[in-house]
Every structure is written in structure tokens, then in C-alpha cells.
Amino acid sequence: MTINQDFELLTDTPFLAVDLDVLERNLKRMADLARQAGVKLRPHTKTHKSPYIAKKQLEYGATGITVAKLGEAEVMADHGIDDILIAFPIVGRNKLKRFSDLLGRAKLTVGLDDPIVAKGINDVGEAHKRRIPVYVDVDTGLHRMGRGVQESVEPILEIAKLPYLEVRGLMSHTGHAYAKPTAEEVKAIAIEDAELMNETRTYLDKRGLHVPEISVGASATARFICDIPHATEMRPGMYAFNDRFVMAAGGAEVEDCAVTVYATVVARPTPERIIIDAGSKTFAADVFKHGGHGHVIGHPNLTLRALSEEHGTIDVTGHSDLRVGDVLQIIPNHICPSINLADELFGFRGGELETVIPVLGRGKNR
């Protein structure tokens, strides 16, 4: 995206620019895919942390949203979004009190994998005299939340005995697909993920518990939703913006990346080294398998090799005419934490500034 205006009149670098046309194209494309596959779209808003963008996702056809933390749910509910999956266990008296307060003004579903966590949610349901829907995590290969297929059955049955809970769905995250080098392998992970959850559901059916929803997640695998069996819902997040990780997994090209960091060259100590004004306070430190901390658009011979707090160190291979004062446009490795480091996003359309989007959910890690 080329900014037509003198951006120094708008903001100093570094800043995060959103190409609104690309954003809206990404939102439409995923909503169309979900409709084509006959599944519900419940996007994960931890990527953008913005009620403004969440509402756009709902306008394009999302049935609700997903958040990572209770604090994000509170922000979204404050802005009128009332169908929210909190895809994270809620543990502790303070959080359960906040959850109870939020339940009075929003339709909430909670993700968890342990009967102890479920008991706390059940107590809130009892206080409200209503059953609370829960999704139970199944480990389909990421080895984060959840247990394996057979190991999940007894804990889920135990959770289902709680009178104020409804085991509404099984959920997973196919984050391990990002490590796969080919589209065929990514697709295989997506299919295996759904098959394993359906296997869990079959075991539960035989024990008398029917679980209606199978909810799959990850932008890396989302493009294969029409080929994924058994899924009733999808929860991609990064697709709204995309990033270098999604690109590496085959889920996006440079032109599909809606957010880029604008950074200024502030030093050129040697022909082989450039320093920019964006470091770890702008880019996430996530390691990329091919090296570097971002994709420098239009400069394939530049590698953002190292980050300190305020400095980004770029290695130059071969020749570069870049000088102090020149501005670079960089796609972060991982967009979600980069958004969390920003107070606001500058939305451009056709190179002209159209809107400033506050990142109201940033820092809501509780």
C-alpha cells in the first residue's frame, strides 16, 4: 500500500497501517468460505482486539466472536457485541465474579478442559439459575489445551454431570499446521483435527452424551474448510490481517496482508547494516523458520535480523540505496502481538487516511 499523503503529517513512525480494502476483502472471503462450507464463522478477535473490526466481521456474516481472555470479552460487550466464546479457562474467585457480572449482559460460552474449572463455571450458572454452554478442548496435535481422544471422554462426561452446564461443543486449535511446509500437509492436519474430534464425539455418543458442535480453529487451515469433515464452526483469527506466518503456511500472499509496519531508516552505520526506528516494542519477537522478524516489502535482500527495544537491525545482502530518512513497509512475523503493542491502527483506503482504529482490547491479559 502506498500512502498518498505525507504520512509525517499524520503520525510519526513507527506506526501500523491497515489497508481497509484488503481487510474487507479478507473478511468477505472467509465469510463466503464459511457459507459455502455450511459452517458458522466465529472469528477469533485476539488478532485485532478491536470492536470496530469485530463489528465488521459480524456485518459480513459471522455468527458471534471468539476472544482469548475475559478482559477482551468485557471490551467487546461494552461495545454491544453479545455472543462471545471465551476460549480460555476462567479460574479464580475474581475472574468468576467478573464472568458472573458479564453474563448478565452477554451470551457467553466458555472453553475449558478440566472438571475443576467447570465446577467454578457451574457455580456461576447456579447463581444465575441458567445453564452455561461450554466447549471442551481436545488435543488433536498441538499439545496445549485438552487431552487425547480417549483420555478426554471421562473428564467430559464428568463435566456434563454438572447441572448448570451444557457441553455444547468440542474445540481445538491447529496451530501445529503452521510448521508444515506444503499445502497438502496443512490440509491433512486440518482433516485429521476434525476426524479426531469427531472420534471423541462418537465415544461420547456411545456413552449417552451428544455434543452438537465441532469447532475448528487456525487461519493456516481455514482455507480448507470446505474439505474438512464434521466441522460445524470455524474460529480463524489472523485471516483478517494475515502475516508472515500465514504466508509461510500458504494461506496468504503479500497482497493479502492488511497490516504493515511503517518504519524509518535512522542510521546506516555500514553498507551491510541498516537501523530502523521499530524494535521489540513494535514487532513481536516470534522466531520465523526462515529467519528475521518481518518481511520487508519490496526489498528481498533485506533481513530484519535483530530487535532491541527501540532499534531494528537490518542486514543488507548485496546493494541497497536506502538512506537515513527513507521509510520501509514491513509485514510482521506474527501480527497478533504486534497489534497488542499498538494503541491505534491507521486505516487507509486508496492511500488516503480514512479512519483511526483504537486497539481497545490491548493488554487485556486477565
N, C-alpha and C positions, 0 to 999 in steps of 0.2 A: 504494500500500500504506500503510495506516495502522497504525502501531506502537501496540499497546495498552498496553505497559508504558511507564514513564517511562524513555525511552532514555538520559537522563543517568546513570541507574544502571548502564547497560550500557557506554556508551562516550561520549567527548566527540566533538562534531563537529569537523571533517568526518569522515564515515565512509561506506563503501559498503555498502548494504543489498541483499541478494538475497532476492527473493520466491521461495521454494522451489517454491511451486505453479506459478508462471509458468515458472520454469526447467524443471521437469519436464514441463510441457505443451509447451514449445518442443522439448525433446529427443524427446518422443514423436511430435510432429507431423512432425519431419524424418525420424525413423526410419521412420514409416509411409509417408511420401512415397517414400523410397528403396526400400522393399519394393514399393510399388505400381508404381514405375518399373522394378523389376528390376535396380537398380544397388546396388553396395556403398557403404556410408557410411563414410568415413574422415575424421571431423571434424578441423578444424584447432584445436589446443589453445592456440595463441598468444593466443587471446582470453581464456581463463580461467586458463591457466597453473597448473592445479590437478589433481593426481592424483585428488582426491575427485570432481571433476566429470567427468574423463575416464573414470573407472570407471563412473559413472552412464551416460555415453554408450554404453559397451560393454554395460552391462546392457540398455539399450533396443535394442540390435541393431547397433551399429557393429562393423565387422569389424577395425578397427585404428584408429590415430590418426595425425595429421599434426602435426609440430612445425616451428617456424621455424629453430631452431638446435640444434646438438649439445648444448649445455648443457641445453636443455629436454628433449631425449631422455634424457639421463643422469638427470634428476629423475624422469621417468616410469618409466624402467626400474628405478630404485631402489625404486619402489612397485609392482613386479610387472607392469607393462604391457610386453608383449614383442613387439608387432607395430607397428612405428613407421616412418613415412615421414619422413625428414628432408628437407624441401622447400627445401633451400638447399645451394649447393656447399660442399664441405669442402675447404679449401685450406690447405696448410702442414703442416710436419712434426709440430708439437704436436697439431694437430687430428686428423691422420691416426692418431697414436698413441692418442689418446682414442677415436677411432672404432674402432680395432682392439680396444681393451680392451672397448668396449661390445658389439662384435659377438660376443664370447664369451658374452653373456648375454641377447641380444635378437635377434629377426628384424628386420633393418634394410633399408630401401630408401632410396636417395639420389636427390635431384633435382639435375640439373646441365644444362649446355647446351654444354660445351666439352670437346674431346678431352683437353686438358691436365689438366683436373680429373679426367676419367675415368681417366687413367693413374695418378693417385695412389690412387684407389679400387681399381683393378685390382691394384696392388702389395699392398694390404692383403688382397685376395681371394687372391692367390697365397700370401701368408704363412700364411693360414688354410686353404689348399687347398679353397676353396669359391667358387662363383660368387655375386656380389653383384648383386641386381636394382637397376636404375636406371630412373628416369623422366627423360625428356629434355623440357625446356621448349620449347614452340613459341610464338612471338609471334603472338597472334591479335588484337592491337589495343591492348593495354596499353602496349607498347613498354618493357618492363622486361627480364625474362629472355627468352632464346630469340631465334631468328631467324624470318624468314618461312617460309612453306610450302616453297617450292622451295629456299631457302637453307639449310634445315635438313637436307636429305636427305644431302648428302655428309658433314657432321660426324657425323650419326647413324650412317651406315654405317661411318665410321672408328671410332667408339666401339664398335660391335658387333663389330669385329675383335678387340678385347681379350679374351683367353681366359678371364679370371676375372670378366667382367661379363656380365649378361643385360639387354639393353634390353627391359624389361618393359612400359613404358608411355610414352605421350606425355601431357604435362600442360600446363595453362595456368592463368591467373588472369584472371577477367573483372572486374577492378577498375574498368575504364573504364565499366562499366554504371552505376555509381553517379551518373555525371554526366547520365544520360538522364532526361528529365522525365516520361515516360509508361511505363506497364507494357508497352505494345506494343513500345516501343523497347528496353526492358530485355530482353524476351523475344527480340527479334530479335538482340541481341548474344549471348545465350546460345546460340541456334541457330547463328549464324554461327561462333561459337567452336568448337563441336563439328564443324561441317562442315569448317572449316579443318584441324583436327587429323586428321579422317578423310581429307582430301585428302592430307595428309602421309603418313599410313599407307598410302594407296593407292600413292603413289610408291615407298615403301619395299617394299611387297609386290612391285611390278614388278621391283625390284632384288634380290629374294630374301630380304628380311628381313620376317618377320611380327612385328608388335608387338601383343600381345593387349589391352592396357589403354588406354582413353582416359579420363583423369581430369580432371574439370572442377571449378572452384572458384569461390567467392564466394556469400555469403548473399543478395546482391541478386538473383542469378539462380536460386538453389536452388529457389524455389517453382515454377519451370517445368520441373523435372527430367523430369516425365512427357512433356513435349513436346520434350525435347532428344534428337536422334538420336545414335546411335553411342556415347554415353557408357556406360562400364561401372562408373564410380566417381565419387563426388562428395565434395568436401572443404570444405563450408561451415564457417565458424568462428563468426562473430558471431551466428548464429541462436540460440545457447544463451542469450545475454543480450539481443541486439538493442540498437540505439542510434539516435541521431537520423539518422545516415547511412542506416541500413537503412530507417527510417521514410520518409525523403525519397525513397528508391527504390521505395517501395510495398510493401516486404517485411514491414512490421510496423506496428502501431498502438501507441499509448501503453500499452495494457493488455498488450502482448506484450513490453514491456521489463522484464526481470527484475532489472536492477541500477539503482539510483538513488543519487545522492549526497545525503546529508542535510547541510545547511549552515545555520549560524545567522546571522541578521542581527546584525552587531556595531556598525553605525553607520548613521545616516540623516542625512547632512550637509545634504541639501536634499530637498524633496518629490520632486524628479526623480531622485534618486540614492540607491541602497542599497548598502551594503558588506557582503559575507558573508565568512565565515572560510575559504573554499575558493578557492584561486587555481591557479596553474600547477603546484603540487605535488600537486594533486588532479585537476584536469581537464587533458586534453591540449589543446595549443594549436591543434589542427586547425581550419582555417577551414571554416565552413559556408556554403554558397552563399546562404542566406537571412539570414546574419548571426548573430552571437552564438556563444557557446561551449557552449550546452546549452539544453535545453527545460525551462523552469520549469513544473512540473506545477501546473495549477490557476490559473495567473496569465498569461493570454495577453498582458497588457500589460507584462510584464517581459522585458527582454533582457539576458542576461549578456554585456555588451559587451566587457569587458576583464579580463585576468588579469595580476596580478603574482604573485610567488611565493606570498604568503600571503593576498592580497586578491582577491576577485572583485567587480568593479564592475557593478552592475545599473542599467540605465536604466529609468525608470518613464514609461510613456505614460499620461496621464490620472491617475486617482486610485488610491491604494493605502493601505490601513490598516495595512500592515506596520510593526512597531516593533522596536526593539532587543530581542533575545531570542527573536523568532519564528524558526521553523525552516522552511526550504524544502526541497523534494524536486526534484532536477534530473536529467534524463537527459543524459548527456554526448553531445557530437557523435560521438566515436569511443571506443568502450568499451575497446578493446584496450590502448592506452597508459594509460588511467585505471586499469585493473586492475594494470598493471605498476608503478604508483606506490603501490600499497597493499600492506601486509604481510598483511592479512587481510580477509575479507569476512564480514559478519554475516548469517547465514541466518535468515530469519523465515518462519513459516508461520501464517497467520491472525492476523498481527500479533504473534505471540509468538516470542521468540528461541528457535530450535531448535538451531543449531549455529554455530560459528565455523570458517570455512574458510581455512586458511593458503594464501597465494599462493606456493607453494614454487618456482615457475618464474620468479618476477620477477627482472629484472636479468640473466637468463641470455642475454646477447647475444653470447657466444662459443661 
